[in-house]
């Protein structure tokens, strides 16, 4: 699940960088000055943005992909205790053949 969040984070950050580089092309003559003075703040901002995006996408994927998990697990536990799971699975396998 964290792989999905990491992929979404990297994709979003890459898209933002491409968008910024296309919009800020007038700063190209000043890139040496900007990188010399502001490389650390740029890196810190990018790292904090990456962590926040990762946390957002991680929580989003948990909400989307683990919806009603507790209820489903409680239902499965009831079936396991009653012993009906094996019977239902064998019936499904027979019906598919």
Buried (B, 14 or more C-beta within 10 A) or exposed (E): EEEBBBEBBEEBBEEEEEEEEEEEEEEEEEEEEEEEEEEEEEEEEEEEBBEEBBEBBBEEBBEEEEEEEEEEEEEEEEBEEEEEBEEEEEEEEEEEE
